[in-house]
């Protein structure tokens, strides 16, 4: 560890002048090296070594303050107390990183960039440059606390990353992933190593060693999963096609990188004596065997002891979290990187529920929000831009050449194989940028190298700044180049209105909870599947991703699924049982585990791949049967629904199930009363889709239907083309159902939104209704909704849908809100409700004409 310092010790003047360029931490590490070298000489019996230490490093007496000062009213500063100083540092560091994160969020910067910049601001490059700030905020005893907490934060970060990582992906990955991953590691490693050996003579002796060059070139070549996963989550690309491909490629690269790290540590241990490397490998094998056999079996035993659907016992959670510290202690004691042990411990813990999910859910917020800012503060304390400039270009140019070559060759080493695999150029470039992202793992490696005395503060600063620049550029470029919703907007019509008669109708049915299943089954039944026009149902159970870092789409027909995700069998079994009672239905079960922010991508992609005509979504509010007037909010479901409505490749229906619509026994063929549905037809593309779906329901003999068309007084505010399209569909519907005694049609003329609401309320008062069917908002005459802007609380339902679904309306009937497919190049209005409604009075966008 100190073998490179006797030479420095023999020329103290030159070395000390070099170290004095590091006003923050460099001198400390140079000093530590000199002392260690001197102690080696003492151990070898060299005379004068101890006296030389006293001469060069005199003892300094420092006053220690009381832990509990009397207070500011007695003239004492609270920062004189070590405890109060640490509390203030916690608040200051967290607030600084949070402010930077808030300011950079509009620039599409990943969170890690904000945290690195926040750490640099606290360090000697900016605020720490001020002597008063440094003495008050970060004295030597305080730095020790910050560094210790920061290293612990890195340990727990790697532990959580290990839990989320799934190496079973290596079994399922294709040749393309392996080819891109291996090429993306070999090319940058070889090119940056070539540059290193060409400039080796001008390098620092420690950096010029083969083991050091290997470590740096490998870090430039390997993209780690713990870094890539949170960045893609920040960019909302975790469930996208390119995001999944990048994650799989990173896991393959990590499998290579872990072995290289082990080889580097062994080479470093064996630089002095090969016996040290042998003992290192023996201790490594024993530790890995203990983790993979004893610890793994213990974790599986905990999972087995935990009842299905129940959380893991608190005692097990505490024991595992203490095990993280034990593993860090053992790996550091054996001479390994301190974060290796926590990472390996996380890897043997089964991901997902119950154990992995519980650990992540209970600890991730505390680690990421409270402890990780200390980790970035440690990075900032080591980063000194002034020391880097004073050190000079000649000493940093070899490392700079390796960095530039490594990143460029990493970009090309991923881009070229991707193009050879016949990926589009835009997607290939996006994947290359994703694989160039750097973050926490690299920072931890840099700290490890500075501890191993491989690099000093100037090279460390250069590496940190290069990490900030590369990730800071790549993040916004990825957002600019890649739009995961681009494939969802198609040119071919996939709507109920344009669906050919007597052909298979494909529906994607989304389920969050078991309570939604009964209402969905009844909706499918009244939708009238027949032998000539059967249904193909794609049931998608949506589960929020917790305890895993990789989104998962389980196809129960074609893939084996992990037993920990079989808790959704009740949902799929209910739908499957219903489909088996009806020969007109084909059933396909899927489960999607994804973050709430990107869950809509799974829904849209499933609908796109299977050419679905309709997506049925559950409303984000639940209405319990036994609690009248009570609403239960489903967290995150509303944002999922709104994004599906914005990007769906087909028509979408949002079902507000108020409980009276949950009667699967009747749906299966009981002899109870007839259903009565009401269509509120206010015109426009969405209303036409709602009427087309209602027309299909009329084919069910247990359904009676009332269609109420709302017209503007004196045709005020009407759009001519929309009016013609509405007239055409209504005429077709009435001619088809004129002789059907179960169908009634009437028209209501209104002057404004108040009269529209009054008419709907009158319909609700005069007859019982089981289901209201309305269009969302595309193409509605603004005059019909004038003055109703304040009613709209839930954008996913539109104004009228929100009104009839509200508790104030006083109806117990369920509501089905329909939105017609939006074709490529079009989109629903993005204005606020007031501007949107007023704009409808004067003009109409031609995009609605195309979608009709």
N, C-alpha and C positions, 0 to 999 in steps of 0.2 A: 504493500500500500504506500510505502514511502521510499521505494527504491530509486525514484527519480530525483531525490532531493539532496543527496550528498554533494553533487556537483554545484547546486545552488548554494549550499552551505559554505563551499570553499570559496565562492565569490560573492560574499554578502552584499557588497556595495552595489554591484550591478543588479542583483536580485531584489534588493530592498527598494531601489529606485523604481524598478518595474512594478513591484507590489504597491508602491505608494500611489500609483495611478488608479488604485481601486479603493476609493475613500470609504466605501460602504462595507463590503464583505471580503474583498479580495485580499486585503492585508491579513485578515483573520485566517484565511485558508493558507496563505503563504507562510504566516507565522506558525500555524499548526504544523506545516510541513517541515519547517526548520527545527522546531522542537522535537518532532518525531525523529528526524534525521539525527539530531544530537543525542537523543536517547538511544538510538541504535549504536552510536559511537561509544556511549557510556557502557552499553552492554558488551561491546567488544573490548572494553578496557582502555580506550584511548584517553590520554591525559588531557586535562583542561576543558573537557566538554561541558561539565557542569558549570564551571566558572564562566565559560563563554556564554552559556544560557543566561546567567544572572547579569552579565555585562550587557548583552543585547536586549534582554527583556526584563527590565526592572519591575519589582513588585509595586502595585498601585493600591492604595487604601481607598475604599469607597464607603460613603455613609449609607447605611440602610435605614429606610424610613419605617415608621410604625405602620402596621397593617391597617389600623383604624385611626385616621387623623381626627383631631378635635373638630374640624369643620372650617368652612371658608370664613365664618364669622370670627374665627381666632387667627385669621391671617394665613391659614395653611391651604395649599393647593390640593385639590382632590387627586391630581395626577401624581402626587408624591407617594400615594398609596399604591403598591403593586396590584392589589386586587381591584381597586377602582379603575386603575389604568387599563387593566385587561378588559374590564366591562366596557369602558369607553372605546377601546380599540375594536371590540366586537361590533358595537353599534356603528362606528365610523367606517369600518371596512365593508360591512354589509350594505350600508346606505350608499357608499361610493359606487360599489359595483352595481347596485340596483338603479342608480341614477344613470350611469353609463348605458346600462341595458335598455332603459326607457328611451334614451336619446338616439340610440342606434337601431332600435326596432324598425322605424320606417325605412331604413336603408337595407332591410332584409338581411341584417347581419346575424349570424348564429350567436347563441348565448355565450359560448366560450370566448368569442372575440371580446365581448363587453367585459367579461370577467378578467381576461388577460390585461386589457387596457386599464381596468380599475386597479389591478395589482401593480401595474407599472406606475400609475399615478401616485400610489402610496409610497413607492420605493424611491431610491436616490435619484432617479432620472427626473423627477418633477418635485413633489412635495418634500421628499426626503433630502433633497439638495439643500433645503433650508436647515441650517444648523439648529435653530431653536425648535423647529418642528421635530427634527430627528431626536434631539435630546429629550423633548417632552413626551413625544408619542412612542418612540421606539428605542428606549435605552437598551443596553445589553441584556439585562435580565428579562426585559419584556420580549426581546427578539427570540429568546430561547422558548418562551411560552408559545409565541406565534408560530415558530417553526415546528414545534412538537405537535401542536393542534393541526397544522397544515399537513404534515406527513401522515397523521392519523386519518385526516380527511381523504387523502389519496388512497390509503389502505382500504377504507370503507367504500370508496368509489369503485375501486377495482373489484372488491367483493360483490357489490351489487351488479357490476357489469358481468362478472362471472356467472351469477345466477341467471341473468337474462340471455347469456350466450348459449346457443344450441349447436353443439358439434355433430348432432345427428344429421344436420343438413349436409354434411360431407357424404353421407350415404345416398342422398337423394339428388345431389347436384349433377348437372349435365356436363358433358365434355366441354361445352363452350365456356362454362364458368371456370373450370379447371384451367383451360388453355389461357384465358384472359388473366386469371389470378397469377399463375406461374410465370407467364411472360412479363406481367406487370411488376414482378419482384426481381426476376433475373436481370432484365435490361437495365433498370436504374442502378442496381447493385454493381453490375459490371462496369458501367460507364463512370459512375462516381468513384469507384475504386481505382479505375484507370487514371482519373484526374488526380486522385490522392497520391498514387505512387509516382506520378510525374512531378508533383510538387513536394515530395516528401522531404527533400533536403532543407526546405525553408520552413518546415513545421516545427512546433515545439516537440522536444524529445518524447514526452508522454503521448502526445497526439500522433506521433509518427509510428508508434508501434502497430504491428499488424492487428492485434486484438482491438485496438482503439479504432483503427480505420474500418475494420469489419463491423464494429458496433454502430458507427456513424452512418456508413453506407447502407446498412440494413434498415436503420430507422428512417432513412429517406425513401426507402423502397416499399416498406410494409405499411399498409393502411389498417389501423386497428379497429376492431368492432366497437370497443368502448367509446371511441371518438366519433365514429361514423353514425352510430345509432342515435345519440341525442341530437346531432346536427340535422339529420334527416327528419327527425321528429319535429324539430323547430321549424323546418322548411315545409312541413306537412307533406312529406314525400315518402313516408315509411311504408305505406301500403301501395304505392304506385309501382308500375312495372319496373322502372329503372331503379327505384329505391330497393325493391326486393332483390334485384340482380346485384346491386352494389353490396347489400348486406351479405349475400351468399359468397360473393367474391372476397369480401373482407374476412369472413370466417375462414376461408381457405388460406388466405394470406396470414391470418393469425396462427393457424396451425404450423405454418412454416416459420413465422416469427418467433414463436415460443421456443422452438428448437434452436434457433439461432441465438437467442438470448442465453439459453443454457450453455451453448458452445462458447459464447463470448465470456461468460463468467468462469467457465473451466479454463479457458486460455489465460484469463487474467490471473487466476489463482496459480497457474503453473508457470508464470513468467520467471519466478525465482527458483522454484524447485518443483520438478514434475510430481513429487510425492504429494504436494499440496493439491494438485489437480485431481489426483487419484482419490484422496480423502474427500474432496468436494463432491466428486461423482458418487462415491459410496453413500455419503450423507444424503445426497439428492435422491438416489434410488430408494433408500430407506424411508425418507419423508414422503415421496410420491406413493410408495406402496402402502404406507400407513393411511394416507388420504384416500387413495382409490379403493382400498379394501375395508379398513375399519370405519373410517369416517363415512364413506358412501353407504355402507350397510346400516350404520346408525341413522342416517338421514332417511333411508327407505323404511326403517323400522318406525320412525316418527310419523311418516306418511301413513303407514299401515295402521298405527294406533289411533290416528285422528279420524273420528266419525265423518262419513260423507256429508258434505255441506256445512261442517262445523269448522271454526278457526283452530289453528294449532295452539296448543297450550302456551301460555306466557312463559313458563319456565324453560321450555325448549328454545323459544326465541332468544331469551336472555343468554342461555348457554351457548347458542350459536354465535351471537354477537361477541361474547367473550372469547370464543374460539378464533375470531378474526385477529384479536390482539395476540393470542398465543401463537398463531401461525406467522404473524409478522415478527414476533420475537424469535421463533425458531429459524426462519429463513435468514434473518439478519445475523443470528448467531453462527450459522453455517457459512456465512460469507456471500449469501445470495442477495439479490435485490429485495428490499423489504416488502414490496407489493406483490411479489410472486406468490407467497403463501396465501394471502387473502384471495387472490385471483383463483388459485387452484381449489381453495375451499369452496368458493362460489360455484365453480364448474361441477363439483360433485353433488351439489344440492339440486334435486329435481325441480325444474322450472314449472311455472304455472301453479294452479291450486293443488293442494292447500299450502304447502310449505313455502315454495318460492314466492307465490303471490303475497302471502302474509308477511314475509320478511321485507319484500320491496315496499308493500303498502305502508308498513309501520315505520320504516327507516328512511325511505328515499327523500322525503321532504326535508327531514332534519339534516341529512347529509348534504343535500344539494343546496339548501337555502342558508344553513347556519355554518356548517363546517367547511364546505368547499371554498367560500370566499377567503378563508385563512390559507388554503392551499395556494390560491392565486396571489395572495399577499406575500407568501414565501417566494414565489417566482418573481414578484416585483421587487423584493428586497435584494435578490441576486442580480437583477437587471439594472445595469448602470450604463446609460448611453454615453456619458462623459468619459468614463473609463475606456469604453470601446474606441472613442475617437482619439484619446490620448495614447492608447496602445499602438495605434498606427495601422496603415493599410498593409504593410509588408508582413506583419504577423498574422493578419486575418485573411489575406488573399487566398491561401490554399483552402481554408475551410469554406470561404465564400464560393470558390470555384466548385467545390464538392456539392454545396447546397444548390447552386443554380443548375449544375449538370444533373443532379439527382432529381430535381423537380421537373425539369424539362423532359428528361428521359422517362420519368414516371408517367407524364402526360402522354407522351408518344407511345410508350410501352403498353399503355392501355388502349389508346385510340386505334392504333394499327391493327392489333388482333381483333378488336371489336368490328372494324370495317371488314376484315377478312372473314368474320363470321356473319357477314351480310346484314349487319345492323345499319339502320339509317345514320347518316353522318351526324345529324343533330343529337340523336340518342347516344351515339358513340362518344361525342364530345362531352355530353352531360355525364356519362359514366366516368370518363377520364377525369373530369373535374371533381366528381364525388370521391374518386380514389386518390385525389391529391389533398384531401382535407386532413388537417392535423389539429391536435388538441391536447387533452389532459395526459394521455399516455406518453407523448413525446416530451412534454414538460417534466413529467416524473423521471423519464430517462435522463434528461439534461441535469436534473438535480442529482441523480445517481452518479453521473459522470463527474460532476464537480466534487462530490464526496470522495470518489475514487481518485481525485486529482488528475483526471484525464484532461480536463479543460479548466480554465480559469473564468473569471467574470467577463472579460471582453468576448471570448468565444461564446460563452453562455448567452450574453446579451444578443449577439448576432443570430444565434439559433432561435431565440425567443422572438426577435423581431421578424425573422423570416417566416416563422410559424404564423404570426399575426398577419403578415402581408399575404401569404399564400391562401390561408383560410378566409381572410377578409375579402379577397378578390373572387375566390371560387364560389363562396356562398351566394352573393347576388347574381353572378353569372349563371349558376344553376337555376335559380328562380326565373331568370330571363329566358334561358334557352328551353327549359322543359316545362310544359304545362300538362300535368297528368290528366286533365279533363279533355284535352284536345280530341282523343279518339272517340269520346262519348257522343259528340254532336255529329250525327250521321245525316246523309242526304235522303235516305230511303224512309218513307213514312212507316212508322210503327205505332199506329193508333187503333183504338176500338172502331172509330168511324170508318177508317179505310181498310179494316181487316176483311179479307175476302170471306164471304159466307161459306159455311160447311167446310171449314178448314180448322186445323188445330190452333187453339189459342194458348199462347205461352205466357205465364204469369210468374213474377218473382214476388213471393210473399215473405215479408220481413217480420221477425219476431224478436222481441227483447225479453219478454217474461211469459210465464205459463198462462197468466191471466188473459193474454191477448188471443190465445189459441181458439177458444170457443167462438168468439165473435168472428174471427177470420174464417172458420169453417162454415159458419152460417152465411157469411157473405159469398163464399165460393158456391154454396148450394143454391142460393137464390140467383146467382149469376147464370144459372141454367146450362151446365155442361150437358152435351148430348152425344150420341154415337156419331152423328155427322160432324159435329163441331166439338171434339173433346178438349179437355184442358190438360196442359202439361205444366205441373206446378213445381217450381223451384223454391223450396222452403229454405230460408237463410236465417239461422239463429245467430244473432249479433251479440257478441260478448266483448266487453272492454278489455283491452290488453293490459294485464297486470302480472308482473312476475316473469315476463318474457320480453326480450328485446326484438324479437322477430315476429311480424304479423303472420298469421296462419289461416289458410282457407282449407277446411277439411271437406273433402268430397266422400261421403259415406259409402258411395257405390263403388268408387274406383280406387280408394286409398285406405290404408290402415290408419286408424287414429289412436292417439294416446288415451289410456284409460282415464286420465285425470280430466278429460274433457267430455266424458260420457254423461255428465249431469244434465245435458240437454236432451237425453234420450226420451224423456217424457213428452217434450214438445214434438219431436220428430215422430215418435210413436203414435201420438194422437192424430197427427195429420196423415200418417201412413195408414192407420186404421180406417180413417174416413175414406181415403182414396181406394182402399180395398173393397169398401162397400159399394163403390160406384165404379162400374167398368169404364166410364167415360173419363177417368182421371189417371194420369201418370204422375208418379211422385218421385222427386229427386231431393235428397236431403243434403244440406251444406251447413257448416258452422264457420263463422268468420271471427277470428280474434284480432282486433285491431284497435289502435287509439281512437277515441271518439272523434277527433279532428279529421282523421282520414278514413273513417268507416264508410263514408259515402262512396269512396273509390271501389271498395269491394262490391257494394250493391250495384253500382253502375257497370262495373266490369262483368259481373255475372249476367246482368241483363243484356249487355252487348254481345257477349260470347254465345249466349243461347238464343239470341234474336227474339227477346221477349217483347210483347206488345204492351204490357202493363206491369208497373211496380206498385204493390200495395204496401203502404207504410202505416204503422200504428201511430196515433197521435201522442204527443209528449205528455199529455195529462191522462191519468187513469181515474175512472169514476167507480168507486167500490159499490157493489150491489146493496150492501147493508148500511151504507152511510149516505143518505140522500143529501145532496148539496155539497158533498165533499170532493175535493180534487187532490190527487196525489201526483206530484211532478216527478217525471223520470229525468234524472240528471243527464244532460248532454244530448238527449234525443232530439230536441227541437233543432239544434244546429245541424245534426245529421240530416233531418228531414228537409231543411231549407237548402242544404247543399245538393241533395238528391234532386229536388225540384229545379234547381238551377242548372244541373249538368246531366240529367237523365237522358239516355238514348231512346226513350220511348215515353208513352204517357204514364202519368203517376196518379194514384189515388191515395188520399190520406183518410184513414178511417178513425173517426171519433166514436169509440165504443162506450156507450153509457150503461151497459149492463143488460138492458132489455133485449139486446141483439145477441146475447149469449145463450143459444139453445141448440146445441149440436144434436140432441136427440130428435128434435123436430126436424132438423136439417136432414137427418138420416131417414126420414120417412114417417114421422108421427102423424097423428090425425088432429092436430090442434088448429087454431083459427088461422085465417089468411093474413099474410103480411100486407101492410099498406105503406107504400112509398110515395113521396112527393118530390117532384123535380121542380126546382126554382130556376126558371130559364130567363136569365137577364141578358142573353146575347153574348156573342163573341166566341172565340175558338174553344175556350175551356167549357163554356156552356154547351156547345155543340157536342163535345166529347162526353159530357155528363148525360146528355139526352141519348146519345148512341149507346152508352152502357146501360141506361135504364131500359131502352128498347130491347136489349138482350135479356134483361131480367123479366120482362113481360112474358117471355116464353115459358117461365115457370108458372104453372097453374095455381100455385099458392100465393101469387103476388098480384095485388091490385095497384094501379099506378095513377097518380094525378099529376098532370103537367100544367104548370102555371107560367105563362109567358108574360113578362113585364115589358110594356111599351112606353115610350116617352110621349108626353102630351104634345100633340102637333108635330111629332117626330123631331122635336128639338134635340140637338146634339147627336143625331144619328149619323153614322158613317154609311154612305150608300152601299159600298161593297160588302161591309159586314152585315148590313141589313138584308141584302140579297142572299148571302150565304145562309143567314139564319132562316129566312123565309123558305129557302129551298129545302133545308133539312127538316123544318117543322112540317112543311107540306108533305114531304115523303113519309114522315112518321105518322101523321094523322090519316093519310090515305091507307097506309098499311094497317093501322089499328082502329079504323073508324067503326068497324063492326064488332070490335072486342069490347064486351060489356065491362071488363075489368080495367079499362083504360078511360080516363076522363081528361079533357083538355079545355082550358079556358085562358082568356087573356085579360090582363089588368093594365089599365092606363094610369100612370102616375106622373106627377109634376116634379118630384124631388125625392131625396132619400127618406124623408119623414113619412111620406105616403107609401113608399116601398116597404118600410118596416111595419107600418100599420097594416098593410095588406097581408104580410107574412104572419103577423100576430093574429089576424083574423082567421087565417087558415089553420093555425095551431089551435085556436079556441073552438073551432067548429067541428073538428074531426081528429080522432086519434091517429098518430103517425108513428111508424116503426123506424123509418129511415128518411132523412132529408138528403137529397142529392143535388149538389150545386157545383157550378164551375168556379174556379179560383178567381181569376180577374182578367185574363187576356181578352181584350176587345170589348169590355163592358162599356156601355154608354155612361159617361160620367154624370149625366143628369139623374140617372136612376140611383146614384149613390151620393148625391150632393148633400153635404152636411153630416155624413156618417163617418168622417175621418176619425173622430174620437173613439169610435167603436172598435177600431182595429188594434187589438193587443197581440194577436198571434198571426204573424205575417204568412205562416205556412198555410193558413186557411182562407185568406182573402177577407174582405169586409163582410160579405153576407155569410160565408161559412163560419166566421168567427162569431157573428151575431147569433145564429141559430144554435151554435154549440155552447154558448155561454149559459151560465146558471141563471142569469137575469131573464133570459128568454122564457124560462119556465117549462121547457119541453124535456121529457125524458127520452125522446127519440135519439137514436144515434145519427151521425152525420158522415156522409161520404163526399169529400171535396175532390174534384177531378181537375187535373191540369193536362192539357194536350201536349204532345211531343213538340219540342222546340227544335227546328231543323238547324243544320250547320249555317253559321253566319247570322243567325237570329238570336234573340234572347229576350226574356221577359223584361219589362220595364224596370229600370234600376233607380227611378226617382222615388222620393218619399211619397207617402199616400196622398198628401194634399196636392203636390205638384203633379202626380200621376193622374189624379182625377180631373184636375183642371185642364191638363193637356189633352185629355180625351174629348173635351168639349169642342176644341178647335181643330184638331188634326189627328190622324191615325197613321201609325207607321205601316208601311206596306208589308212588313214582315209577317203580320197576322194573316194577310191574304195568302201568302205562300204556305203557311202551316194549315190552312183549311182545305 
